[in-house]
Amino acid sequence: MNKKGLTVSKVSEKELRKSKYLNNDEYKNLYIVFVNVFNRFTIEQISKSFFDLILATMANSLYHKDYCCNVSMLNFHKMLDACKLIQQRDKTTYL
């Protein structure tokens, strides 16, 4: 696994409130979020759930608003929060 140059930060209560979905351990090590999700679900389940959610959201009738989601919305929110924070902490510069 490649190591990224992430900033090690101390977690303040104020910072924790900004990321509503991450607990203290996940905030310190954001990769825990992905390990936990991918230990519980396959990539196929995650992608199917995500795309079913998008299709239901974009549907133009009540009948098509129903969708099957194996992965909870909490997991999607956690992964999105983790992605955002990883990008903010990434010290790599791109040209």
mmCIF file of the C-alpha atoms, coordinates in Angstrom:
data_MODEL
# 
_entry.id   MODEL 
# 
loop_
_atom_site.group_PDB 
_atom_site.id 
_atom_site.type_symbol 
_atom_site.label_atom_id 
_atom_site.label_alt_id 
_atom_site.label_comp_id 
_atom_site.label_asym_id 
_atom_site.label_entity_id 
_atom_site.label_seq_id 
_atom_site.pdbx_PDB_ins_code 
_atom_site.Cartn_x 
_atom_site.Cartn_y 
_atom_site.Cartn_z 
_atom_site.occupancy 
_atom_site.B_iso_or_equiv 
_atom_site.pdbx_formal_charge 
_atom_site.auth_seq_id 
_atom_site.auth_comp_id 
_atom_site.auth_asym_id 
_atom_site.auth_atom_id 
_atom_site.pdbx_PDB_model_num 
ATOM 1  C CA . MET A 1 1  ? 0.000   0.000  0.000   1.00 0.00 ? 1  MET A CA 1 
ATOM 2  C CA . ASN A 1 2  ? 1.319   3.442  -0.881  1.00 0.00 ? 2  ASN A CA 1 
ATOM 3  C CA . LYS A 1 3  ? 1.718   5.834  1.985   1.00 0.00 ? 3  LYS A CA 1 
ATOM 4  C CA . LYS A 1 4  ? 0.402   9.321  1.412   1.00 0.00 ? 4  LYS A CA 1 
ATOM 5  C CA . GLY A 1 5  ? 1.862   12.436 2.976   1.00 0.00 ? 5  GLY A CA 1 
ATOM 6  C CA . LEU A 1 6  ? -1.073  13.205 5.218   1.00 0.00 ? 6  LEU A CA 1 
ATOM 7  C CA . THR A 1 7  ? -0.995  15.789 7.932   1.00 0.00 ? 7  THR A CA 1 
ATOM 8  C CA . VAL A 1 8  ? -1.215  14.295 11.392  1.00 0.00 ? 8  VAL A CA 1 
ATOM 9  C CA . SER A 1 9  ? -3.635  16.444 13.283  1.00 0.00 ? 9  SER A CA 1 
ATOM 10 C CA . LYS A 1 10 ? -4.994  16.567 16.784  1.00 0.00 ? 10 LYS A CA 1 
ATOM 11 C CA . VAL A 1 11 ? -8.753  16.286 16.830  1.00 0.00 ? 11 VAL A CA 1 
ATOM 12 C CA . SER A 1 12 ? -10.600 19.156 18.416  1.00 0.00 ? 12 SER A CA 1 
ATOM 13 C CA . GLU A 1 13 ? -14.285 19.084 19.302  1.00 0.00 ? 13 GLU A CA 1 
ATOM 14 C CA . LYS A 1 14 ? -14.885 21.866 16.781  1.00 0.00 ? 14 LYS A CA 1 
ATOM 15 C CA . GLU A 1 15 ? -13.294 19.836 13.961  1.00 0.00 ? 15 GLU A CA 1 
ATOM 16 C CA . LEU A 1 16 ? -15.289 16.748 14.885  1.00 0.00 ? 16 LEU A CA 1 
ATOM 17 C CA . ARG A 1 17 ? -18.529 18.707 14.612  1.00 0.00 ? 17 ARG A CA 1 
ATOM 18 C CA . LYS A 1 18 ? -17.630 19.691 11.043  1.00 0.00 ? 18 LYS A CA 1 
ATOM 19 C CA . SER A 1 19 ? -17.470 16.059 9.957   1.00 0.00 ? 19 SER A CA 1 
ATOM 20 C CA . LYS A 1 20 ? -20.847 14.901 11.203  1.00 0.00 ? 20 LYS A CA 1 
ATOM 21 C CA . TYR A 1 21 ? -20.469 11.254 10.288  1.00 0.00 ? 21 TYR A CA 1 
ATOM 22 C CA . LEU A 1 22 ? -16.945 10.322 11.407  1.00 0.00 ? 22 LEU A CA 1 
ATOM 23 C CA . ASN A 1 23 ? -16.040 9.179  14.888  1.00 0.00 ? 23 ASN A CA 1 
ATOM 24 C CA . ASN A 1 24 ? -12.793 10.114 16.611  1.00 0.00 ? 24 ASN A CA 1 
ATOM 25 C CA . ASP A 1 25 ? -10.816 7.064  15.391  1.00 0.00 ? 25 ASP A CA 1 
ATOM 26 C CA . GLU A 1 26 ? -12.054 7.464  11.811  1.00 0.00 ? 26 GLU A CA 1 
ATOM 27 C CA . TYR A 1 27 ? -11.125 11.147 11.842  1.00 0.00 ? 27 TYR A CA 1 
ATOM 28 C CA . LYS A 1 28 ? -7.582  10.326 12.942  1.00 0.00 ? 28 LYS A CA 1 
ATOM 29 C CA . ASN A 1 29 ? -7.186  7.526  10.371  1.00 0.00 ? 29 ASN A CA 1 
ATOM 30 C CA . LEU A 1 30 ? -9.596  8.108  7.492   1.00 0.00 ? 30 LEU A CA 1 
ATOM 31 C CA . TYR A 1 31 ? -8.685  4.853  5.797   1.00 0.00 ? 31 TYR A CA 1 
ATOM 32 C CA . ILE A 1 32 ? -10.525 2.973  8.571   1.00 0.00 ? 32 ILE A CA 1 
ATOM 33 C CA . VAL A 1 33 ? -13.781 4.133  6.964   1.00 0.00 ? 33 VAL A CA 1 
ATOM 34 C CA . PHE A 1 34 ? -12.956 2.362  3.702   1.00 0.00 ? 34 PHE A CA 1 
ATOM 35 C CA . VAL A 1 35 ? -11.571 -0.750 5.395   1.00 0.00 ? 35 VAL A CA 1 
ATOM 36 C CA . ASN A 1 36 ? -14.789 -1.134 7.397   1.00 0.00 ? 36 ASN A CA 1 
ATOM 37 C CA . VAL A 1 37 ? -17.070 -0.595 4.403   1.00 0.00 ? 37 VAL A CA 1 
ATOM 38 C CA . PHE A 1 38 ? -15.125 -2.902 2.085   1.00 0.00 ? 38 PHE A CA 1 
ATOM 39 C CA . ASN A 1 39 ? -14.967 -5.591 4.774   1.00 0.00 ? 39 ASN A CA 1 
ATOM 40 C CA . ARG A 1 40 ? -18.777 -5.568 4.955   1.00 0.00 ? 40 ARG A CA 1 
ATOM 41 C CA . PHE A 1 41 ? -19.689 -5.095 1.289   1.00 0.00 ? 41 PHE A CA 1 
ATOM 42 C CA . THR A 1 42 ? -18.276 -6.038 -2.099  1.00 0.00 ? 42 THR A CA 1 
ATOM 43 C CA . ILE A 1 43 ? -17.372 -3.356 -4.610  1.00 0.00 ? 43 ILE A CA 1 
ATOM 44 C CA . GLU A 1 44 ? -20.306 -4.574 -6.710  1.00 0.00 ? 44 GLU A CA 1 
ATOM 45 C CA . GLN A 1 45 ? -22.742 -4.053 -3.815  1.00 0.00 ? 45 GLN A CA 1 
ATOM 46 C CA . ILE A 1 46 ? -21.373 -0.590 -3.154  1.00 0.00 ? 46 ILE A CA 1 
ATOM 47 C CA . SER A 1 47 ? -21.489 0.546  -6.778  1.00 0.00 ? 47 SER A CA 1 
ATOM 48 C CA . LYS A 1 48 ? -24.939 -0.989 -7.398  1.00 0.00 ? 48 LYS A CA 1 
ATOM 49 C CA . SER A 1 49 ? -26.362 0.645  -4.257  1.00 0.00 ? 49 SER A CA 1 
ATOM 50 C CA . PHE A 1 50 ? -24.854 3.994  -5.186  1.00 0.00 ? 50 PHE A CA 1 
ATOM 51 C CA . PHE A 1 51 ? -26.101 3.928  -8.776  1.00 0.00 ? 51 PHE A CA 1 
ATOM 52 C CA . ASP A 1 52 ? -29.553 2.691  -7.709  1.00 0.00 ? 52 ASP A CA 1 
ATOM 53 C CA . LEU A 1 53 ? -29.715 5.639  -5.338  1.00 0.00 ? 53 LEU A CA 1 
ATOM 54 C CA . ILE A 1 54 ? -28.768 8.047  -8.134  1.00 0.00 ? 54 ILE A CA 1 
ATOM 55 C CA . LEU A 1 55 ? -31.336 6.545  -10.515 1.00 0.00 ? 55 LEU A CA 1 
ATOM 56 C CA . ALA A 1 56 ? -34.068 6.783  -7.876  1.00 0.00 ? 56 ALA A CA 1 
ATOM 57 C CA . THR A 1 57 ? -33.103 10.383 -7.139  1.00 0.00 ? 57 THR A CA 1 
ATOM 58 C CA . MET A 1 58 ? -33.231 11.325 -10.823 1.00 0.00 ? 58 MET A CA 1 
ATOM 59 C CA . ALA A 1 59 ? -36.491 9.436  -11.541 1.00 0.00 ? 59 ALA A CA 1 
ATOM 60 C CA . ASN A 1 60 ? -39.396 11.533 -12.751 1.00 0.00 ? 60 ASN A CA 1 
ATOM 61 C CA . SER A 1 61 ? -42.160 9.380  -11.301 1.00 0.00 ? 61 SER A CA 1 
ATOM 62 C CA . LEU A 1 62 ? -43.031 8.123  -7.841  1.00 0.00 ? 62 LEU A CA 1 
ATOM 63 C CA . TYR A 1 63 ? -42.965 4.534  -9.093  1.00 0.00 ? 63 TYR A CA 1 
ATOM 64 C CA . HIS A 1 64 ? -39.262 4.779  -9.985  1.00 0.00 ? 64 HIS A CA 1 
ATOM 65 C CA . LYS A 1 65 ? -38.278 6.449  -6.693  1.00 0.00 ? 65 LYS A CA 1 
ATOM 66 C CA . ASP A 1 66 ? -38.107 3.039  -4.986  1.00 0.00 ? 66 ASP A CA 1 
ATOM 67 C CA . TYR A 1 67 ? -34.615 1.532  -4.903  1.00 0.00 ? 67 TYR A CA 1 
ATOM 68 C CA . CYS A 1 68 ? -32.681 -1.318 -3.308  1.00 0.00 ? 68 CYS A CA 1 
ATOM 69 C CA . CYS A 1 69 ? -29.727 -0.181 -1.243  1.00 0.00 ? 69 CYS A CA 1 
ATOM 70 C CA . ASN A 1 70 ? -27.533 -2.732 0.530   1.00 0.00 ? 70 ASN A CA 1 
ATOM 71 C CA . VAL A 1 71 ? -25.146 -0.059 1.756   1.00 0.00 ? 71 VAL A CA 1 
ATOM 72 C CA . SER A 1 72 ? -26.552 2.413  4.274   1.00 0.00 ? 72 SER A CA 1 
ATOM 73 C CA . MET A 1 73 ? -26.572 6.136  3.623   1.00 0.00 ? 73 MET A CA 1 
ATOM 74 C CA . LEU A 1 74 ? -24.413 6.517  6.725   1.00 0.00 ? 74 LEU A CA 1 
ATOM 75 C CA . ASN A 1 75 ? -21.641 4.553  4.999   1.00 0.00 ? 75 ASN A CA 1 
ATOM 76 C CA . PHE A 1 76 ? -21.903 6.724  1.883   1.00 0.00 ? 76 PHE A CA 1 
ATOM 77 C CA . HIS A 1 77 ? -21.723 9.876  4.023   1.00 0.00 ? 77 HIS A CA 1 
ATOM 78 C CA . LYS A 1 78 ? -18.723 8.529  5.918   1.00 0.00 ? 78 LYS A CA 1 
ATOM 79 C CA . MET A 1 79 ? -16.891 7.706  2.687   1.00 0.00 ? 79 MET A CA 1 
ATOM 80 C CA . LEU A 1 80 ? -17.637 11.148 1.227   1.00 0.00 ? 80 LEU A CA 1 
ATOM 81 C CA . ASP A 1 81 ? -16.455 12.898 4.416   1.00 0.00 ? 81 ASP A CA 1 
ATOM 82 C CA . ALA A 1 82 ? -13.301 10.751 4.415   1.00 0.00 ? 82 ALA A CA 1 
ATOM 83 C CA . CYS A 1 83 ? -12.607 11.562 0.741   1.00 0.00 ? 83 CYS A CA 1 
ATOM 84 C CA . LYS A 1 84 ? -12.994 15.278 1.417   1.00 0.00 ? 84 LYS A CA 1 
ATOM 85 C CA . LEU A 1 85 ? -10.645 15.215 4.407   1.00 0.00 ? 85 LEU A CA 1 
ATOM 86 C CA . ILE A 1 86 ? -8.064  13.043 2.634   1.00 0.00 ? 86 ILE A CA 1 
ATOM 87 C CA . GLN A 1 87 ? -7.952  15.585 -0.191  1.00 0.00 ? 87 GLN A CA 1 
ATOM 88 C CA . GLN A 1 88 ? -7.617  18.449 2.292   1.00 0.00 ? 88 GLN A CA 1 
ATOM 89 C CA . ARG A 1 89 ? -4.763  16.699 4.114   1.00 0.00 ? 89 ARG A CA 1 
ATOM 90 C CA . ASP A 1 90 ? -2.945  15.531 0.980   1.00 0.00 ? 90 ASP A CA 1 
ATOM 91 C CA . LYS A 1 91 ? 0.384   17.344 0.795   1.00 0.00 ? 91 LYS A CA 1 
ATOM 92 C CA . THR A 1 92 ? 1.072   16.209 -2.777  1.00 0.00 ? 92 THR A CA 1 
ATOM 93 C CA . THR A 1 93 ? 1.260   19.021 -5.288  1.00 0.00 ? 93 THR A CA 1 
ATOM 94 C CA . TYR A 1 94 ? 0.039   18.487 -8.796  1.00 0.00 ? 94 TYR A CA 1 
ATOM 95 C CA . LEU A 1 95 ? 1.283   20.420 -11.807 1.00 0.00 ? 95 LEU A CA 1 
# 
